């Protein structure tokens, strides 16, 4: 099972066991995405960087996949991820392997 599938399971678990809280979280994120100051592709590239900064393997997989589905190229995704490395140093550098794994799953 890859990280994206694991993330899907984790989100399903939350939906089942904490539907109110999870629902409020989804409302909040949808509201942020609806502002339209940034494109959906730009938002997902930011989320790739945030996922690397947070050191969340499942988040990296989800947001790399989402960015690619919004038309982001491999180069754009890698640049966004490296922005987190620039801010976070070597601990974030270690998470670049997850970015490359997710890209391999999508672009291979």
Secondary structure, DSSP 8 states (H G I E B T S, - for coil): --HHHHHHHHHHHHHHH-HHHHHHHHHHHHHHHTT-SS-HHHHHHHHHHHHHHHT-HHHHHHHHHHHHHTT--HHHHHHHHHHHHHHHTHHHHTTHHHHHHHHHHHH-
